[in-house]
Amino acid sequence: MDRDSTPRPDRPVPGRLPAEVTSFVGRRNELTELALLLAERRLVTVTGPGGVGKTRLALRAAARAAGAFPDGTWLVEAAPVQNGRLLGHAVLEALRLTDGTARAPMEVLTERLAGRRLLLVLDGCEHLVPACAELAVALLRALPGLRVLATSRMALRTAGEHLLNLAPLPVGTAGAVAPGALPDAALLFADRARAVLPSFAVTAENAEAIAQLCRRLDGIPLAVELAAGRLRALSVEQIGARLDDRFRLLTGGDPAALPRHRTLRTTIGWSHELCTEQERLLWARLSVFAGGFDLDAAEYVCAGEGVDPDELLDLLTELVAKSVVLREDSPFGVRFRLLDTLREYGLRWLRAAGEEPRLLCRHRDWYLGVATWGEVEWFGPRQAETAERTELAHTNLRAALEFCLAEPGEEQIALLMAGTLWFYWVGCGHLGEGRHWLDRALALAPEPTEARAKALWVTGYMATLQGDLVSARPALEECRRQALATGDDRALAYAVHRQGCAALIGDEPARAAELFEEALWHYRTIGELNSNVLMAMFELGIAYLFQGDQDSGELWLGQVRELCEEHGEQWAYAYGLYAFAYSHWLNGEVRPARSLARESVRLNHLFNDLLGIVLAIDLLALLETEPAGPGEPGDLREARVLQGAAHRIWQAVGKPFFGSRTFNGPHRACEERAVAGLTEQEYADFFATGTRLDLDAAVHRALGGGEHPEDPGARPGPGPLPPPAPLPSPVGR
């Protein structure tokens, strides 16, 4: 048995692998073989039947190999992804590579991972083999420092793939077995048995019965673990006798199935038999969830018509006790999930009972509610919590959206859900995926409805933030025309508001101000007050600042601050802080401007809002060129580092400064001062230093933390400052 005690490094290796919650038993030879393959080959696939332990082996091997990959070992769970077109988005999310551009995920991945050395664990590929193979090959061709470790019940069948066919655990041969010489499968049984029954011990009397039971289970780890769970009520000998009966009963239905598949299915089937009727029904209904879920979701989706709502918690607790459902801790309490193999089994029963359509609709309704409630909660003191809760629901939101887009008659719900999630797409760094869902929904439902109007302004808003005015303007104009034709005052307010945003980044601040004023009039008329309304006030304030009217600008920004503080709103508040910092810069007040800009960075980082982060970092770069007071000279070198960091973030947002001369003013002013005060080599080198900072390191630097703990190289010292160069007009040349 191999209980790995490899020491962990003091400084964590970048990456995200889940912690092991049970001990790892056996597989010493397979781990060695897999380590050799990962050292020599770039694409390795661990194959084998369901329940054989592919994921556990891959994760253990990845953790052991972490030291060879300075840029991390990362897990991408392909199993919850139901559509191959979303696989790239799932990889971006797993790698924490927030991207708001309109580019394809593959293009973003190849750009952002260029020059990196990392290991990608692509887990559960069997249902998306063509998409997984295409993604792996494209990434490996573009990224020499990348290695991919995949797990799948079948090979990806692509060039350069090397297979490790994972067999079940050794079960030994029949005959007397000494307690100290159990085969690996029996050791696994004993280990899991102690988790169920702490007093359990392997003795001379039960050692052979354990080994014989594991032989009957073909050494399949999942089957062994399920059998061990029966020790709450049965002895080892009773489990073996009863399992023999189930084998004879349950293997007769499909003689063409592979023996190991029959064994696992029979073991799961026995676990299914040992459940009460209500527990079996709940198991089947829980199979509609993709990834994790909480108790509230389970109660809404699964209760009723055979499952008493008051008894659901007890039933769920029993399924956890029987190892059918896994219990997981989260920042918001206990969550649950089904292993993929057990989920598939439950789904077959759900379909056989004819309940799948009804349960999928219940699942859709719950996650439409999650989206709707999240939109409401976004305006208030629980914004950060709302962002995290929505992130936890992301895989199920995807599943619900996919259901709506695939099911005839659900197109309007798809439009509504995708539009309602604007706060998540925009505020939490998922612009690219948001447009994916909205574009598909808009194409399926061209009729002028309220849901389509909302989807249109959200699409136009996101396209504007990406600097894609070619797409934004037609969508917003269609929304405006439809709103006028149908009398939809709310849609009209939002369409005019977002047309103002397009004018603002299109270097028409006067026109933008007119549109924002009009939109705010509409908002007041219909009684609308939320984060979007506050953003309209912020945008109107910045439009006035860009025209040189600081009094009007600060008046509107003051209203934003008051309303944000009154309602506990932080997202719009962060943008208001950026605008206030900009205003202080115009007045030559460097120290308060720097403080406000840093707080804007900090709050936007809380939401992973790259646009807010990068605008404030670019302003901070300019502020670094300014003396903050007597004895506090500016620092041109640090200014260039921050500009380099901002440049890297802009690549994930869209066009730098939206392609706008107006928003580009501070950046150009900083560049001109740096050109005048640094050598050509310094100008290039310190910018390059900034481009090497990842998001967390860039934020740490911008907040005045100097060298990031994971950022090698000391913070550069101050460079000589020339007399300040004339500042260009905010509107640009």
C-alpha positions in Angstrom: 0.0 0.0 0.0 1.2 3.5 -0.9 0.2 6.2 1.5 2.2 9.0 0.1 4.1 11.2 2.6 6.0 13.3 0.1 6.8 16.6 1.8 5.0 19.6 0.5 7.0 22.7 -0.4 6.7 25.7 1.9 5.6 28.0 -0.9 2.6 26.6 -2.7 3.1 25.8 -6.4 0.7 27.8 -8.5 -2.3 25.8 -9.7 -5.5 24.4 -8.4 -5.8 20.7 -7.6 -8.5 19.6 -5.1 -7.3 18.3 -1.7 -7.6 14.6 -1.1 -10.2 13.8 1.5 -9.5 10.1 1.8 -6.2 8.2 1.8 -4.6 7.0 -1.4 -4.2 3.3 -1.5 -2.0 1.3 -3.8 -1.1 2.2 -7.4 2.6 2.4 -6.8 3.6 1.0 -10.2 1.0 3.0 -12.1 2.2 6.2 -10.4 5.8 5.4 -11.4 4.8 4.6 -15.0 2.7 7.8 -15.2 5.5 9.9 -13.8 7.8 8.6 -16.6 5.2 9.2 -19.2 4.7 12.8 -18.0 8.4 13.4 -18.0 8.8 12.2 -21.6 5.4 12.8 -23.4 3.3 15.8 -23.8 -0.2 14.2 -24.1 -1.0 11.3 -21.8 -4.4 9.8 -21.4 -5.4 7.5 -18.5 -8.1 5.2 -19.8 -10.2 2.6 -18.1 -13.8 1.7 -17.1 -15.9 3.9 -14.8 -15.0 3.6 -11.2 -11.5 2.3 -11.8 -9.8 5.3 -10.2 -8.6 7.3 -13.2 -9.2 10.7 -11.6 -7.6 9.8 -8.3 -4.5 8.5 -10.1 -4.2 11.5 -12.4 -4.5 14.0 -9.5 -2.0 12.2 -7.4 0.5 12.0 -10.3 -0.1 15.7 -11.1 0.5 16.7 -7.5 3.7 14.7 -7.4 4.9 16.3 -10.7 4.0 19.8 -9.6 7.6 20.8 -9.0 8.4 20.3 -12.7 5.8 22.9 -13.7 6.6 26.3 -12.3 3.4 27.8 -13.8 1.2 25.3 -12.1 -0.7 22.0 -12.3 -4.4 22.7 -13.1 -7.5 20.6 -13.0 -10.2 21.2 -15.7 -13.3 19.1 -15.1 -14.8 18.3 -18.5 -17.5 16.1 -17.1 -20.0 18.9 -16.2 -19.5 20.6 -19.6 -22.3 19.4 -21.8 -21.4 21.2 -25.0 -18.0 21.0 -26.6 -18.2 24.7 -27.6 -17.9 25.6 -23.9 -14.9 23.5 -23.3 -12.5 26.4 -24.0 -14.4 28.6 -21.6 -14.2 25.9 -18.9 -10.4 25.8 -19.4 -10.1 29.6 -19.1 -12.2 29.5 -15.9 -10.2 26.6 -14.4 -6.9 28.5 -15.1 -8.4 31.7 -13.7 -7.7 33.4 -16.9 -10.5 36.0 -17.0 -11.1 37.2 -20.5 -13.7 39.7 -21.6 -12.8 40.0 -25.3 -14.8 38.7 -28.2 -12.0 36.4 -29.2 -12.3 32.6 -29.3 -11.2 30.9 -26.1 -8.5 29.0 -28.0 -6.9 32.2 -29.2 -7.0 33.6 -25.6 -5.4 30.5 -24.2 -2.6 30.4 -26.7 -1.8 34.0 -26.1 -2.1 34.0 -22.3 -0.1 30.8 -21.8 2.7 31.6 -24.2 6.0 30.9 -22.6 4.5 29.1 -19.6 5.3 25.7 -18.3 2.3 24.0 -16.9 0.4 20.7 -16.6 -3.3 20.6 -17.5 -5.4 17.7 -16.1 -8.4 17.3 -18.4 -10.7 15.1 -16.4 -13.7 13.1 -17.7 -13.4 13.5 -21.5 -15.4 10.5 -22.7 -18.5 12.4 -23.6 -16.6 15.1 -25.4 -13.8 13.1 -27.0 -13.7 15.1 -30.4 -13.7 18.4 -28.6 -11.2 17.4 -26.0 -8.9 16.0 -28.6 -9.1 19.1 -30.8 -8.4 21.4 -27.8 -5.5 19.3 -26.5 -3.8 19.1 -29.9 -4.3 22.8 -30.7 -2.9 23.9 -27.3 0.0 21.5 -27.5 1.0 22.7 -31.0 0.9 26.4 -29.9 2.4 26.0 -26.4 5.7 24.1 -26.2 5.8 24.4 -22.3 2.4 22.7 -21.9 1.7 19.0 -21.1 -1.8 17.5 -20.9 -2.9 14.6 -18.7 -6.4 13.5 -19.7 -8.7 10.9 -18.2 -11.3 9.2 -20.3 -13.1 5.9 -20.6 -11.8 5.8 -24.2 -8.7 7.1 -25.9 -8.8 10.6 -27.5 -7.3 9.0 -30.7 -5.2 11.8 -31.7 -1.6 12.1 -32.9 1.0 12.1 -30.1 -1.3 10.5 -27.5 0.2 8.0 -25.2 -2.1 5.7 -23.2 -2.0 4.3 -19.7 -4.7 1.7 -19.5 -5.6 1.6 -15.8 -6.6 -1.9 -14.6 -8.5 -2.6 -11.4 -6.6 -3.0 -8.2 -4.8 -6.3 -7.7 -7.0 -8.9 -5.9 -4.5 -11.7 -5.3 -5.2 -15.4 -5.8 -7.6 -17.7 -4.0 -6.2 -19.3 -0.9 -5.2 -18.5 2.7 -4.4 -14.8 3.1 -2.4 -13.4 6.0 -3.7 -10.1 7.5 -0.4 -8.5 6.8 -0.2 -9.5 3.2 -3.5 -8.3 1.8 -3.6 -7.3 -1.9 -4.2 -3.7 -2.8 -8.0 -4.1 -3.4 -8.4 -5.6 0.1 -6.3 -2.9 1.6 -8.6 -0.3 0.1 -11.6 -2.2 1.5 -10.0 -2.2 4.9 -9.1 1.5 4.8 -12.7 2.5 3.8 -14.2 0.1 6.3 -12.4 1.9 9.1 -14.0 5.1 8.0 -17.4 3.5 8.3 -16.7 1.4 11.4 -13.7 2.7 13.4 -13.4 -0.5 15.3 -13.0 -2.6 12.1 -9.8 -4.6 12.0 -8.3 -7.1 9.6 -7.9 -10.4 11.4 -6.8 -14.0 10.6 -10.5 -14.8 10.7 -11.8 -12.3 8.1 -8.7 -11.7 5.9 -9.6 -14.3 3.4 -13.3 -13.2 3.3 -12.1 -9.7 2.5 -9.8 -10.8 -0.3 -12.5 -13.1 -1.7 -15.1 -10.3 -1.7 -12.6 -8.0 -3.5 -12.0 -10.7 -6.1 -15.8 -10.9 -6.7 -15.8 -7.2 -7.2 -12.9 -7.5 -9.8 -10.8 -5.0 -7.7 -12.8 -2.0 -9.1 -12.1 0.7 -6.5 -15.6 2.3 -6.6 -17.2 -1.1 -6.2 -14.9 -1.9 -3.3 -15.7 1.4 -1.6 -19.5 0.9 -2.1 -19.3 -2.6 -0.6 -17.3 -1.3 2.4 -20.1 1.1 3.1 -22.4 -1.9 3.8 -20.4 -2.7 7.0 -22.7 -0.4 8.9 -25.3 -3.2 8.9 -23.6 -6.4 7.6 -20.4 -8.4 8.3 -17.9 -9.1 5.5 -19.2 -12.6 5.1 -22.8 -11.3 4.8 -21.8 -8.8 2.2 -20.1 -11.5 0.1 -23.1 -13.8 0.3 -25.6 -11.1 -0.6 -23.5 -9.8 -3.4 -23.4 -13.2 -4.9 -27.2 -13.2 -5.1 -27.1 -9.8 -6.7 -24.6 -10.9 -9.3 -26.8 -13.7 -10.4 -29.9 -11.4 -10.4 -28.5 -8.3 -12.0 -26.0 -9.5 -14.6 -28.4 -11.3 -16.9 -29.8 -8.2 -18.7 -26.9 -7.4 -20.9 -24.6 -10.4 -21.8 -22.7 -8.2 -24.3 -21.4 -5.9 -21.6 -17.8 -6.3 -20.5 -17.4 -8.3 -17.3 -15.9 -5.3 -15.4 -18.7 -3.0 -16.5 -21.2 -5.6 -15.4 -19.4 -5.9 -12.0 -19.5 -2.2 -11.4 -23.1 -1.9 -12.5 -24.1 -4.8 -10.4 -22.4 -3.3 -7.3 -24.0 0.1 -7.9 -27.3 -1.8 -8.6 -26.9 -3.5 -5.2 -26.4 -0.2 -3.5 -29.5 0.9 -5.4 -31.4 -2.1 -4.1 -30.3 -1.4 -0.5 -31.8 2.1 -0.8 -35.4 2.6 0.1 -37.9 3.5 -2.6 -37.7 7.2 -1.7 -33.9 7.1 -1.6 -33.8 5.6 -5.0 -36.2 8.2 -6.3 -34.1 11.0 -4.8 -30.9 9.5 -6.3 -32.5 9.5 -9.8 -33.7 13.1 -9.4 -30.4 14.4 -8.1 -28.8 13.3 -11.4 -30.2 16.4 -13.1 -27.6 18.5 -11.3 -24.3 19.3 -13.1 -21.6 19.5 -10.5 -22.4 20.5 -7.0 -25.6 21.7 -5.4 -26.9 22.7 -2.0 -29.8 21.6 0.1 -32.1 24.4 -1.0 -31.6 23.4 -4.7 -32.2 19.7 -3.9 -35.4 20.5 -2.0 -36.8 22.7 -4.8 -35.9 20.5 -7.7 -36.4 17.0 -6.2 -39.2 17.2 -3.6 -42.8 16.2 -4.2 -44.6 13.4 -6.1 -43.0 10.6 -4.0 -40.4 12.5 -2.1 -41.9 14.2 1.0 -40.3 17.7 1.3 -40.0 17.3 5.1 -38.1 14.0 4.7 -35.7 15.1 1.9 -32.9 16.1 4.2 -33.1 12.7 6.0 -33.1 10.9 2.6 -30.1 13.0 1.4 -28.3 12.2 4.6 -28.8 8.5 4.1 -27.5 8.7 0.5 -24.4 10.4 1.9 -24.0 7.7 4.5 -24.3 5.1 1.7 -21.5 6.8 -0.3 -23.9 7.6 -3.1 -23.8 11.4 -2.6 -20.6 13.2 -1.6 -20.6 15.9 1.0 -18.4 19.0 0.4 -17.7 22.1 2.5 -18.0 25.5 0.9 -17.8 29.1 2.2 -21.6 29.1 2.2 -22.1 25.8 4.0 -22.4 22.2 3.0 -22.8 21.3 -0.7 -23.3 17.9 -2.3 -22.5 16.1 -5.6 -22.8 12.8 -7.3 -19.8 10.9 -8.7 -20.2 10.8 -12.5 -20.7 7.0 -12.6 -23.4 7.2 -10.0 -25.0 10.2 -11.7 -25.2 8.3 -15.0 -26.8 5.4 -13.2 -29.4 7.6 -11.6 -30.1 9.4 -14.9 -30.9 6.0 -16.5 -33.5 5.4 -13.9 -34.9 8.9 -14.2 -35.3 8.4 -18.0 -36.8 5.0 -17.5 -39.4 6.5 -15.1 -40.2 9.2 -17.7 -39.4 12.0 -15.2 -36.4 13.6 -16.9 -38.3 16.3 -18.8 -40.2 17.4 -15.6 -37.0 17.4 -13.5 -35.0 19.4 -16.1 -37.7 22.0 -16.1 -37.6 22.2 -12.3 -33.8 22.5 -12.5 -34.2 25.3 -15.1 -36.7 27.1 -12.9 -34.4 26.9 -9.8 -31.4 28.3 -11.7 -33.5 31.0 -13.4 -34.4 31.9 -9.8 -30.7 31.9 -8.9 -30.0 34.3 -11.8 -33.0 36.5 -10.9 -32.2 36.7 -7.2 -28.5 37.3 -8.0 -29.5 40.3 -10.1 -31.6 41.7 -7.2 -28.9 41.0 -4.6 -26.2 42.6 -6.8 -27.5 46.0 -5.7 -26.7 45.9 -2.0 -24.3 45.0 0.7 -24.0 41.3 -0.4 -22.5 41.9 -3.8 -19.3 40.0 -3.1 -21.3 37.1 -1.6 -23.6 37.1 -4.7 -20.6 36.9 -7.0 -19.3 33.8 -5.1 -22.6 32.1 -4.9 -23.2 32.6 -8.6 -19.7 31.2 -9.3 -20.6 28.1 -7.4 -23.8 27.7 -9.5 -21.9 28.3 -12.8 -21.9 24.7 -14.0 -25.6 24.3 -13.3 -26.4 27.7 -14.9 -24.6 26.4 -18.0 -26.7 23.2 -17.9 -29.9 25.1 -17.6 -29.0 27.5 -20.4 -28.1 24.5 -22.6 -31.4 22.9 -21.9 -33.3 26.0 -22.8 -31.4 26.4 -26.1 -31.9 22.7 -27.0 -35.5 22.4 -26.0 -38.2 23.8 -28.4 -40.3 26.4 -26.7 -37.7 27.4 -24.2 -36.0 30.1 -26.2 -37.5 33.0 -24.3 -36.4 31.5 -21.0 -32.9 31.3 -22.5 -33.0 35.0 -23.5 -34.3 35.9 -20.0 -31.7 33.9 -18.1 -28.7 34.9 -20.2 -29.8 38.6 -20.0 -30.5 38.5 -16.3 -27.0 37.2 -15.6 -25.5 40.5 -17.0 -24.2 41.2 -13.5 -22.1 38.0 -13.5 -20.9 38.3 -17.1 -19.9 41.9 -16.7 -19.1 42.2 -13.0 -17.2 39.0 -12.5 -15.1 38.7 -15.7 -17.2 36.5 -18.0 -17.9 38.8 -21.0 -16.8 36.2 -23.6 -19.0 33.4 -22.3 -22.0 35.8 -21.7 -21.9 36.8 -25.4 -21.7 33.2 -26.4 -25.1 32.4 -24.7 -26.7 35.7 -25.7 -25.7 35.3 -29.4 -27.1 31.8 -29.5 -30.4 32.8 -27.8 -30.9 35.9 -29.9 -30.4 33.9 -33.1 -33.1 31.4 -32.0 -35.7 33.9 -30.9 -36.0 36.9 -33.3 -39.5 37.9 -32.3 -39.7 41.3 -30.4 -40.3 40.3 -26.8 -39.4 41.9 -23.4 -36.8 39.1 -22.9 -35.3 39.9 -26.3 -35.1 43.6 -25.5 -33.2 42.9 -22.4 -30.8 40.4 -24.2 -30.2 43.1 -26.8 -29.1 45.8 -24.4 -27.0 43.4 -22.4 -25.3 42.2 -25.6 -24.7 45.8 -26.7 -23.4 46.7 -23.2 -20.9 43.8 -23.2 -19.8 44.5 -26.8 -19.2 48.1 -25.9 -17.0 47.0 -23.0 -15.0 44.8 -25.4 -14.5 47.8 -27.7 -16.7 46.1 -30.3 -18.8 49.1 -31.4 -19.5 47.4 -34.7 -21.6 44.8 -32.9 -22.8 47.1 -30.0 -24.4 49.9 -32.0 -26.8 47.7 -34.1 -27.9 45.7 -31.0 -28.6 48.8 -29.0 -30.4 50.6 -31.8 -32.6 47.5 -32.4 -33.4 47.5 -28.6 -34.3 51.2 -28.7 -36.6 50.8 -31.8 -38.3 47.8 -30.3 -38.8 49.5 -27.0 -40.4 52.5 -28.7 -42.6 50.3 -30.8 -43.8 48.1 -27.9 -44.0 50.8 -25.2 -41.3 49.1 -23.1 -40.1 52.1 -21.0 -37.6 50.0 -19.1 -35.9 48.7 -22.2 -35.8 52.2 -23.7 -34.0 53.5 -20.6 -31.4 50.8 -20.8 -30.9 51.1 -24.6 -30.4 54.9 -24.4 -28.0 54.4 -21.4 -25.9 51.9 -23.2 -25.9 54.1 -26.4 -24.4 56.7 -24.2 -21.6 54.3 -23.2 -20.9 53.6 -26.9 -20.7 57.4 -27.6 -18.4 57.8 -24.6 -15.8 55.3 -25.8 -16.4 56.6 -29.3 -14.9 59.9 -28.2 -18.1 61.8 -28.2 -18.4 62.9 -24.6 -20.9 65.7 -25.3 -23.2 63.3 -27.1 -22.7 60.7 -24.4 -23.7 63.2 -21.7 -26.9 64.0 -23.5 -27.8 60.3 -23.7 -26.9 59.7 -20.1 -29.1 62.6 -19.0 -31.9 61.2 -21.1 -31.4 57.7 -19.7 -31.4 59.0 -16.1 -34.7 60.8 -16.8 -36.2 57.5 -17.9 -34.9 55.7 -14.9 -36.4 58.3 -12.6 -39.7 58.1 -14.4 -40.1 54.4 -14.0 -38.6 54.4 -10.5 -35.5 52.3 -11.4 -32.6 52.4 -8.9 -29.9 49.7 -9.1 -26.2 49.3 -10.0 -26.9 50.1 -13.7 -28.5 53.4 -12.7 -25.5 54.3 -10.5 -23.2 53.4 -13.4 -25.1 55.8 -15.6 -24.4 58.5 -13.0 -20.7 57.6 -12.9 -20.5 57.6 -16.7 -22.3 61.0 -16.9 -19.8 62.4 -14.3 -16.8 61.1 -16.3 -18.3 62.5 -19.5 -18.4 65.9 -17.9 -14.8 65.5 -16.6 -13.7 64.6 -20.1 -15.2 67.9 -21.3 -13.4 69.9 -18.6 -16.5 70.6 -16.6 -15.3 69.4 -13.2 -18.1 71.0 -11.2 -20.8 69.1 -13.0 -18.8 65.9 -13.1 -18.1 66.0 -9.3 -21.7 66.7 -8.6 -22.8 63.5 -10.3 -19.9 61.5 -8.8 -20.9 62.8 -5.4 -24.5 61.4 -5.9 -22.9 58.0 -6.9 -20.9 58.0 -3.7 -23.9 58.9 -1.5 -26.2 56.3 -3.0 -23.5 53.6 -2.9 -22.8 54.2 0.7 -26.5 54.3 1.5 -27.2 50.9 -0.2 -23.9 49.2 0.5 -23.1 49.0 -3.2 -19.4 48.4 -4.0 -19.1 47.5 -7.7 -20.3 50.9 -9.1 -18.6 52.6 -6.1 -15.3 51.2 -7.3 -15.8 52.9 -10.7 -16.8 56.1 -8.9 -13.6 56.0 -7.0 -11.7 55.8 -10.3 -13.5 58.9 -11.5 -12.8 60.8 -8.3 -9.1 59.9 -8.6 -9.2 61.2 -12.2 -10.7 64.4 -11.0 -8.1 64.8 -8.2 -5.4 64.2 -10.8 -6.8 67.1 -12.9 -6.5 69.3 -9.8 -2.9 68.2 -9.2 -3.9 66.4 -5.9 -1.6 63.4 -6.3 -1.8 61.8 -2.8 -5.6 61.6 -2.6 -5.8 60.6 -6.3 -3.4 57.7 -5.6 -5.4 56.6 -2.5 -8.7 56.6 -4.4 -7.3 54.8 -7.4 -5.8 52.1 -5.2 -9.1 51.5 -3.4 -10.7 51.2 -6.9 -8.2 48.5 -7.8 -8.8 46.7 -4.5 -12.6 46.6 -4.9 -12.6 45.7 -8.5 -10.2 42.8 -7.8 -12.8 41.6 -5.3 -15.2 41.1 -8.2 -12.5 40.0 -10.7 -13.7 43.0 -12.8 -10.7 43.4 -15.1 -11.9 46.6 -16.8 -12.2 48.4 -13.5 -8.8 47.1 -12.4 -7.0 48.1 -15.6 -8.4 51.6 -15.8 -7.3 52.3 -12.2 -3.8 50.8 -12.7 -3.2 52.9 -15.8 -4.2 56.0 -13.8 -1.9 54.9 -11.0 1.0 54.6 -13.6 0.5 58.2 -14.5 0.3 59.2 -10.8 3.7 57.5 -10.3 5.2 60.2 -12.5 4.0 63.0 -10.3 5.7 64.1 -7.0 3.2 63.4 -4.2 4.8 66.1 -2.0 8.1 67.4 -0.7 10.7 64.7 -0.6 8.4 62.3 -2.5 9.6 62.3 -6.1 7.9 60.4 -8.8 9.1 57.1 -10.0 9.2 56.7 -13.8 10.5 53.2 -13.6 7.6 52.0 -11.5 5.2 53.9 -13.8 6.5 51.8 -16.7 6.1 48.6 -14.7 2.5 49.5 -14.0 1.9 50.3 -17.7 3.3 46.9 -18.7 1.0 45.2 -16.2 -1.9 47.2 -17.5 -1.0 46.3 -21.1 -1.2 42.6 -20.2 -4.6 43.0 -18.5 -6.0 45.0 -21.5 -5.3 41.9 -23.7 -7.9 40.0 -21.6 -10.4 42.9 -21.7 -10.5 43.8 -25.3 -9.2 46.7 -27.2 -6.9 48.8 -25.0 -9.0 51.8 -23.7 -11.8 50.4 -25.9 -9.9 52.0 -28.8 -10.8 55.4 -27.3 -8.5 58.4 -27.4 -10.5 59.9 -24.5 -9.7 57.0 -22.1 -6.2 56.8 -23.5 -5.3 60.3 -22.2 -3.6 59.3 -18.9 -1.7 56.5 -20.6 -0.3 58.8 -23.2 0.7 61.4 -20.7 2.6 58.7 -18.7 4.3 57.5 -21.8 5.5 61.0 -22.8 7.0 61.6 -19.3 8.7 58.2 -19.3 10.2 58.7 -22.8 11.6 62.1 -21.6 13.1 60.7 -18.4 14.3 57.2 -19.0 16.8 55.7 -21.4 15.4 53.7 -24.3 16.6 50.5 -22.6 14.9 51.4 -19.3 11.8 52.4 -21.1 11.5 49.0 -22.7 12.9 46.9 -19.8 10.6 48.1 -17.1 7.5 47.8 -19.3 8.5 44.2 -20.0 8.8 43.6 -16.3 5.2 44.7 -15.9 4.0 42.4 -18.7 5.4 39.4 -16.8 3.1 40.1 -13.8 0.0 38.0 -13.5 -3.2 39.6 -12.3 -2.7 39.0 -8.6 0.9 40.2 -8.8 -0.1 43.3 -10.8 -2.8 44.2 -8.2 -0.4 43.7 -5.4 2.1 46.0 -7.1 -0.5 48.6 -7.8 -1.7 48.7 -4.2 1.8 49.8 -3.2 3.0 46.3 -2.0 6.2 46.5 -4.1 7.6 43.1 -5.0 4.9 40.4 -5.0 5.7 37.3 -3.0 5.7 35.3 -6.3 7.3 38.0 -8.4 11.1 37.5 -8.6 13.2 40.5 -8.9 13.3 43.6 -6.7 11.1 46.6 -7.3 13.1 49.0 -9.4 14.4 52.2 -7.8 13.2 55.6 -8.8 14.4 57.0 -12.1 15.3 60.6 -12.8 12.3 62.9 -13.3 12.3 65.6 -15.9 10.1 68.7 -15.6 6.5 67.5 -16.1 5.6 67.3 -19.8 2.4 69.2 -20.8 -0.6 67.0 -20.2 -2.6 66.2 -23.3 -6.3 67.1 -23.4 -8.4 64.3 -21.9 -10.2 64.2 -25.2 -7.0 63.5 -27.0 -5.6 64.7 -30.2 
